[in-house]
Amino acid sequence: MMDLSQNALHMWWWCLAAIAFALLIWTVRLRAGPKGDSLEITQLYVYPVKGLRGMSLKTAHVGRYGFQGDRIFSLQRIHRSQEDDTITRYETLLIGYYLQLSLFLVSLDNKRACDKSQAADVVVQWKGRCTDFDKKKGAISEDTTRFPLYPATSGCISFEIDLHGSAATAFDMGDELAEWFTERLGFETRLAYIGDGSRPVLGTLAPNSRGGLRKARLLNRIRGAVPFLGHSPERLVFNDLAHYLVVTEESNQDVSSRFTGDLEMDITKFRPNMVVKGSSGPYVEDFWGELTFANGVQMPLTTNCYRCQSITVDFNTGKTASDDRGLVWKKINKDRRVDAGAKYSPVFGRYGWCFGSAMGKTFEVGQNAFVSQVNTKRTKFDWPHLTSFGVNQKT
């Protein structure tokens, strides 16, 4: 009996060793040469406060939930009962519904602090004076505020938030900041911090989720089934649906070509984390399944990003642009409704993920990459109940 169990154990370990060896050979062969376009990173962005304007970086650090410092704060609109004034709902402010969020510019007083090695403050400037959103003309408070990028949460009130049906616990950052944002937005608003919390990824977007592994390549599925080789399912903070959004300069040039005159599309309106150039044409990224970077980091791309009304904004007014750029959503909606899972909205960009050995590594502007997996067909978006999000703005 003992001999049989020992033989079975030995057989099990030999199987695991064979799987590990196969994965090693596969990885070496994968990195030996590109399968698709050779690319270069041209821009990197983080958005410390969800919905507000982003800030560019020369170097970005890979964290557990995306770039470190990305979307760890959000603004929550407070809805109260008309009967007893109690809070009935926290609404996460999304720029697709509140274009005036674009009037808030965000920076760090120490950009190196995104890697958590040094202290820094988030600096928020409001550029809404003399616009239609100047609700309180002659306000006493300054139009700049600041707060720690990684604040202490002891003593803070916590509450539950919901973002696209995915819940998390967040921390209220206090009355002073709440009053500052409320004064400029014109409705009761609280600043929330995710702290050490996170949200689940719904659907099959996360590559190491059960559903994600079912759609993965065979060796990835095998690796996911082996306890010491697999990874935990990815989670999110206040990023919408994935860790990273990757867009290409070539696709943005195609969007610009649809405008009259010499107007150009500002690529930052797509709110990317990473901009690359070198693709063989516009929208070929629809079929990209994975990018591999010069530092060895592999980034699976699992779903398309379908666009909301935020791309129509005029950064100077906080409203839909009055020129041809205000029609950009309609223009690309004519031929970019290419995702069967989000058939009412146009697609621009791909959502990506990093995990495992990528943690702590860096991406840099100028870094090279290549497309290490090309899908034979477009992926299908399947985050529940979001197939028509952002088609129209709230009024």
N, C-alpha and C positions, 0 to 999 in steps of 0.2 A: 504493500500500500504506500509506504514511504517512498519506494523507488519510483512508483508511478507518478506521485505528486511532484517529486524532484524532477523527473523527466519532463513533466508538463511545464514546470517553472522554467526549466532551461529552454524548452521550446518557445515559451512566451518571450523570454529575454532575447533569444536569437531573432525572433520576429521583429521585436522592437528595434534591435540593432540594425536589421536589414532596412526597416522603414527609415530610420535616422540616416543611414548611409545613402539611401535613394534620395531623400530630401536634400542632403548635402550635394550630391552630384547634380541634382536638378538646379539648385541655387547657383552652383559654379557655372553650369551651362547657360543659365539665364543671364548671368552677368558677363559672359564672354563676348557677347555682341548684341547690338540693338535689333529689335524686331520691327520697329516703326520709326517715326520721325525723331531726329535729334533736336533737342530743345535747349533753350537757355532761359533761366529765371530773369525777368526784367524788373519786376516790382513785387514787393511783399507788404502786407497790411495786417494790422490788428485793430480790433474795435473793442476797447475796454468796456464801453457802455453800449449794450445792444441798442441798435436803432439810430445812434448818433453817428456823426462822421468818423471815419477811421483815421489812422495815422500810419504813414509809411515807415518802413524799417529797412536798413541795409542787411541786417542779420536777424533772423527769427529763430526762437528755440522751440523744439518739439516738446510738447507737454502731453499729459494724459488725455486731455480733452480738446486738443488742437494746439495752436501756438500759445505759449504761456502768456497770460495777460489778456487773452482774447475772450470777449463777451462774458466776463465774470460779474458784471453789473447789469442791471436792467431797470427801466422805469416802469412803475406800476400805477395805472390810473385807478383811483378809489371810487367804487360805486357804493352808494349808501341807500338804505331803506328810507322811503319818504315818510314812513310812519314813526320810526323811533331813531333814525339817523345812524343805525348800526351799519357796519360794513357788510355788504352782501357779496362783493366780488372784487378780486384783484385782477386787473386786465393788463397784461404785458403789452407795452406800447411797441407797435411794429411800424416801421417807416412806410411800408406800403399803404397803411391806413392813415398815418399821421405824417404827411410829407414835411411838416414844419420841424420835425426832428432834425432835418438837414441843416437847420440854422445853428446847431450846437457843434462847435469844433472841439476836438479832443486831442490832447497831447500829453506826454509825460515829461516831467522835469529831469528825468534820467532814463533814457531809452534802454540803457543796459539792464535796467531793473526788471525787464520782462522775463529774465531768467531766474528771478527770485533771489539773486545773489546780493542785491543792494536795495535799499529802501528808495521809494519814489512816490510822488504824488501824481494822481490823475488831475490834469488841469482842463477844465471845461470853460469855453468861451461861448457866449451867446451873441449871434450876429443878427438879431431880429429887430433892432431899433429901426424905426421908420419903415417897417413892413406892416402888413395887415395883422401880424401876430404880436404887435407891440401893444399888449393888452393893458399895460399899466405905465403909461408915459410918465416920465419923471420919477421913476422908481428910485428909492433911496439906495438899495443894495447894488453892489458892483455887478457888472455883467460877466465876471469871471469868478469861478469858485474852484476849490481844490479839495481833494481828499486822498487818503492813502490808497495805493494800488492793492495792497494786501492788508486790509484793516483787521484789527482785533474784533472778535465777535462776542466776547464775554460781556454780559449785561444787555446785549441787543435783543430786541423783540424778534421772534421768528414767526413766519407764517408760510402757508402753503401757496405755491403758485402753479399755474397750469400753462404750458406752452405747447400748442398743437396737440393737446391731449396727453402730453407727457409731463408728469408732476415732479416737483422738487420742493424742498424746504429752503427758504431764503431768509436773510437777515435784514431788518430795517435799519437804515443808516442814519436815522435820527431826524428831528424836527427841522433843524437849521437847513439841511440840504433839501428836505421836502419842501420847505417854504420857498427856497430859491427856484426850484424847478416849477413849482405850482404857480408862482408869480409870472413866469415866462410862458407857460403853456396855457394858462387860463382855466385850468381845472385841477382838482386835488390830485397830487402825484407824490409817490414815495420812491426813494432810491433803494433798490434791493441789491444785496450782495450774496453770491452763491456759497461763499466760504468753501468748506470741504465737501459740500453736497454735489449732487449730479442728478441727471435725468435719464430715464431709459430711452433707447432708440426703438421706435416702433417699425412695424413692417420688417422687411428683410434687407434694409440698407446697411446695417452693421456687418462687416465681413466675417466677424467671429461669432455672430449670433447663430442660433440653430438654423434659422431660415437663410441667413447669408451663406453659411457653409454648404447648404444644399445646392446653392447656385454656383459654388466655387469650382475651380479646377480640381481634378481628382486628387492630386498630391496635397492640395490645401485641405481637402476634406479628410484625407488620411491623417494629416498632421493634427487637425482639430479633434480627431477621435482619440489621439494618444495623450494621456494625462500630462506628461511632463513636456510635451511639445506644443500643446494647444495654448490658446490665449483666452482670457475672459472676454465676454461680449463687450463691445465698446459702449460708452455712455457719453452724455453731453452735459454742458453747463447751459448757458443761455444762447449758444449757437443754435440755429433753427433745426437743422436736420442731420448735420454731419460735422466732422472736425474741420474740414478745409473745403474751400471753393476755389477751383482752378479754372481760369479763363485764358483765352489766347488773343494775342494782338491781331492775328489774321482774321478772326471772327469779328472783332471789334471794328476793323477796317471795313468789313462788309456792311456792318450796321451803319457806319458813317456814310457809306456810298449811297444810302437810301434817302439821305437828306437833300434838300434843295440848296443850291449855292455852295459855299465853302464851309458849311457847318460840320462839326465833328462830334462824335459821341465821346463823352468823358467816360473812360473805362471804369473809373471809381464808382460810377452810379450802379454798376453791377455788383458792387460790394465784395470784390474778390479777396481772398487771402493770398493768392499767388497768381501772377500774370506771367505767361511764358510766350516766347516767340520761336518760330522755326517749324510750325506745323505745315504740312504740305498743302493746306488750303483751309478756307473757312469751314468751320463746323465738323471737320474730320474728328474732332475730339468727342463727338457723340458716340463713337465706337471705341474709344480708349478704355481699356480695362485696368491698366496699371502703369504707373510711371516709376522708373528707377533712376535715382540721382547719383551724382559723382561720389557722394559720401557713402554710398551703399544703401541708403534708405529706400525702401520700396513703399509706394503709396497706391493701394488699391483704389480704383475709382468705380463706385458701385451704382451710381444713379445720376440722372440729369438734374440740373437746377432749372425749374420752370419759373418764369419771372412774374413778379407782381408789378403794381403801378409805381413802385419806388424809382424805376429807371426813367420816369417822365419828369422828374423834379428839376426845378430851377434852383440851384444852390443859393442864389441871391435873394429869392423871394419866399422860399419854403412852399411854393405852390407848383402846379404843373406848368412847365415851360410854355410860354406863349408863342414860340416859334415852332418850326418843324420838329424840333427835338421833343416837344410835348406829345407828339404823335408816335414816338418810337415804339411803344408797346403795340399799337395797332399795325404799324408797318411790319414788324417782325412776326406778328401773329398771323400774317397772311400765309407764310410758308414755313414757319418754325414750330408749328404744333406737331411735333414729331414723336412725342412720347404717348403711347397708348394709355398709360396710367394717369396722365394729366392732359387730357385731350383738348381742354379749353384754353390752354395758356402756352405761350411760346417758350422754347428752351434756349438757354444760353449758359454754357459752362457745365462742369462736372464736379460732383461732390466726392471728396477723397478722405482717406483715413491713414493714420500712422499708429503703430503699436509695437510692443515687444522691444527689440534691440534698437528701435528708432528713438526711444525715449531719451531726452537729453541732448540729442544731436541737433545740428543747426542747418538751416537753409540760408543761403546768401544770394544777394543780387549778383548776377553773373555766373552763378553755378550752372553746370551743364546737367542734362538729364536725357533720357530717351524713353520712348514708349515701349515698355517691355511686354505688354499684352494688348492685342487688338481683338475686340469682340466681332463676331460675324454678323450680329444684329444689335440694334439699340436695346438698352435695358429698359425695363418697365417700372415706373414709379409706383410704389405700393404702400406709402405711409398712409394709414387709415384716415379717412374723412378730410383729406386735403386736396382732392382732385380739382377743386374750383377756387382754391384760396387765391386772393389777390386779383381776381378778374376785375372787380370793381372796388373803388375806394369807398370808405365810409363817408357819409355826408354830415 
